[in-house]
Amino acid sequence: MNANIGLTNQSATPDFNRLARMYLWMELLTFGPWLERCRFAFVSDFGACRNALILGDGDGRFTARLLKTNPFIHVDAVDASPAMLFELLRRAGTENARVDIHPADARNFNFPGSQYDLIATHFFLDCLTTDEIASLVRRLRSRIAPEALWVVSEFAVPPNSFGRLVARPLVGCLYRIFGVLTGLTIRGLPDYPAIFLQSGFVPILKRSMLAGLIVSEIWSVNTCLAKQTSNLDGNLLL
Ligand SMILES: C[S@@+](CC[C@H](N)C(=O)[O-])C[C@H]1O[C@@H](n2cnc3c(N)ncnc32)[C@H](O)[C@@H]1O
């Protein structure tokens, strides 16, 4: 049984069930291929990982791709929406034998693994407050392997006129729409980078798209890895 170990007074869990089957189409109609590009930005870089924890996995597009590119990985997929998890299993096809689904609120779920070497949160941290992310990271810290990677895709508001005039209003509009559709009560992007840094994670790679409106990042607690990758060219800076 999963004891309630999250924050007290937490908001109601948003309900994405109604959106599960149309989620892909909603995304394609609004952002075309860009969110998918963001989600898959680093998916082929996780060949050495064996135990993944995917939070707010949604309809499983990242998981299905991860299982295809890595034939040895096992996935614990946590999502509050059973309908999303159903889509995930369907999408993963025969590879779904390597997936354990957990229909639960990640804010107070007792994670089953103890040596995750990959955590993935694609457009999920924005469903949490900064305090909820701090609590989540604290609970996960003891459950990850020393070489673990955390891949994040998120919306962002760049600190420039595009951010002020376009990104911020657009993100605000998305929050209001998802508030109506799912009951999500959050109305602003959380400061997850601050929490990650405070918790000993270091940024390894970052790719920005759509003028910085969406970002894909890899974080790690392995500082040696951070030093190695900071010398590489291309994609990466933080
Ligand atoms: C915006 S969708 C993103 C889905 C997917 N990761 C993607 O890249 O498209 C957010 C997902 O997180 C799930 N979710 C939101 N809050 C949650 C929570 N507190 N615990 C578990 N899942 C949650 C929703 O059910 C939904 O599937």
The ligand as an SDF file (V2000), in Angstrom:
LIG
                    3D

 27 29  0  0  0  0  0  0  0  0999 V2000
    1.0770   17.6110  -19.8190 C   0  0  0  0  0  0  0  0  0  0  0  0
    0.9590   15.8730  -19.6890 S   0  0  0  0  0  0  0  0  0  0  0  0
    2.5340   15.3480  -20.3020 C   0  0  0  0  0  0  0  0  0  0  0  0
    2.5340   13.8970  -20.7120 C   0  0  0  0  0  0  0  0  0  0  0  0
    3.8200   13.3520  -21.3190 C   0  0  0  0  0  0  0  0  0  0  0  0
    4.8910   13.2500  -20.3750 N   0  0  0  0  0  0  0  0  0  0  0  0
    4.2290   14.1230  -22.5210 C   0  0  0  0  0  0  0  0  0  0  0  0
    5.4140   14.3660  -22.7030 O   0  0  0  0  0  0  0  0  0  0  0  0
    3.3630   14.4640  -23.3260 O   0  0  0  0  0  0  0  0  0  0  0  0
    1.1260   15.6450  -17.9710 C   0  0  0  0  0  0  0  0  0  0  0  0
    0.9410   14.2030  -17.5480 C   0  0  0  0  0  0  0  0  0  0  0  0
    1.2650   14.1350  -16.1750 O   0  0  0  0  0  0  0  0  0  0  0  0
    0.2320   13.4670  -15.4730 C   0  0  0  0  0  0  0  0  0  0  0  0
    0.1760   14.0820  -14.1440 N   0  0  0  0  0  0  0  0  0  0  0  0
   -0.1120   15.3600  -13.8270 C   0  0  0  0  0  0  0  0  0  0  0  0
   -0.0010   15.5590  -12.5030 N   0  0  0  0  0  0  0  0  0  0  0  0
    0.3700   14.3610  -11.9810 C   0  0  0  0  0  0  0  0  0  0  0  0
    0.6810   13.9040  -10.6660 C   0  0  0  0  0  0  0  0  0  0  0  0
    0.6160   14.7270   -9.6240 N   0  0  0  0  0  0  0  0  0  0  0  0
    1.0470   12.6120  -10.5040 N   0  0  0  0  0  0  0  0  0  0  0  0
    1.1260   11.7720  -11.5680 C   0  0  0  0  0  0  0  0  0  0  0  0
    0.8470   12.1410  -12.8190 N   0  0  0  0  0  0  0  0  0  0  0  0
    0.4790   13.4210  -13.0270 C   0  0  0  0  0  0  0  0  0  0  0  0
   -1.0370   13.6720  -16.2740 C   0  0  0  0  0  0  0  0  0  0  0  0
   -1.9730   12.6390  -16.0420 O   0  0  0  0  0  0  0  0  0  0  0  0
   -0.4880   13.6930  -17.7000 C   0  0  0  0  0  0  0  0  0  0  0  0
   -0.4630   12.4080  -18.2790 O   0  0  0  0  0  0  0  0  0  0  0  0
  1  2  1  0
  2  3  1  0
  2 10  1  0
  3  4  1  0
  4  5  1  0
  5  6  1  0
  5  7  1  0
  7  8  2  0
  7  9  1  0
 10 11  1  0
 11 12  1  0
 11 26  1  0
 12 13  1  0
 13 14  1  0
 13 24  1  0
 14 15  1  0
 14 23  1  0
 15 16  2  0
 16 17  1  0
 17 18  1  0
 17 23  2  0
 18 19  1  0
 18 20  2  0
 20 21  1  0
 21 22  2  0
 22 23  1  0
 24 25  1  0
 24 26  1  0
 26 27  1  0
M  CHG  2   2   1   9  -1
M  END
$$$$
